[in-house]
């Protein structure tokens, strides 16, 4: 309907987009903006806002050397409000803050809107560490307390071939199925007992404790895997709950913790008997590779066969040598006896008086007695002289 030319004009209400040059399409008395125009207008308006300081806890920090920017979420610890933050990677690295999830920071920047996707975020120009976040500080205090009590010291060996494997996990089909698939692929005969529990939120710790106790009391369960996929710092907080940590330390069955990613270290990792960086790595810890076992068995079988053949060959050689020694033993014994007899005969011959006579000596007797001194005879005495080949008589002059 057209307005009467004589009626007073209406006062026009100005909006955000009226101050910027954004094209709109007129549909009757309606001015309609496209999504792109709307986003450009809001983004241009946001760029006019001044820079501000914002305080919060760092969560979901993501940095990649190939990315131009570093991304993280700034969370209000009081009411849980979140704000996405982005900062240039070169500028972030130059600050050398080595930030981790849970630390409280002051961020200086200005709000902006990523026009292509309509994402609102804070473009950071600078960061300052405010101190440890409430959660991180509490975890550090709890970690020191439990360490003093010795809850992190017991590390039991995992069974080589568990009769039954207990799995405590959430209802996340991907993480659960990946773990089960890896276990069965490595060792098809493995038996897995699965107990689902809450792994996020205020009920998670109590739910996991109940599932852990249920699985540990089941028949033939020799090892338990506590598993959850990746998540934010807040998502993994139940795995640092003091009740759960104590339940893991008191569990009668060895526990493997496979929570989050490699960089995540909840307190349950320290209390468990073994830690796996991923659920797939946990599967490699709890069961051996059947194909590798068969290969090792085949190598062992071949080694035993070679060993038996080598032993048989050595024993056969020794038997042949023993037979040869036995065959030659009588002749060797007679030869040794003959040599000893000849040696004794030689010594006897060397000591015989006849041997002395053969060297040119003579035995002199007077009145049937051997003359040992010149004073034993007198001139004119008859003597008998024995030499090597006979004897003859003589007179002393």
Secondary structure, DSSP 4 states (H G I P E B T S, - for coil): -PPPTTSPPPPPPP-GGGGS----EEETTEEE--HHHHHHHHHHHHHTSPPEEEEEEEEEEE--TT-SEEEEEEE-TTT--EEEEEEEHHHHHHHT----TTEEEEEEEEEEEETTTTEEEEEEEEEEEEEE-HHHHHHHHHHHHHHHHTTTT--PPPPSS-SEEEEEE-S-HHHHHHHHHHHHHH-TT--EEEEE---SSTTHHHHHHHHHHHHHTSTTEEEEEEEE----TTTTGGGG-HHHHHHHHH-SSEEEEEES-TT---HHHHHSSEE-SSHHHHHHHHS--HHHHHHHHHHHHHHHHHHHHHHHHHHHHHHHHHHHHHHHHHHHHHHHHHHHHHHHHHHHHHHSHHHHHHTT--EEEETTEE--SGGGS-TT-EEEEEETTEEEEEE--
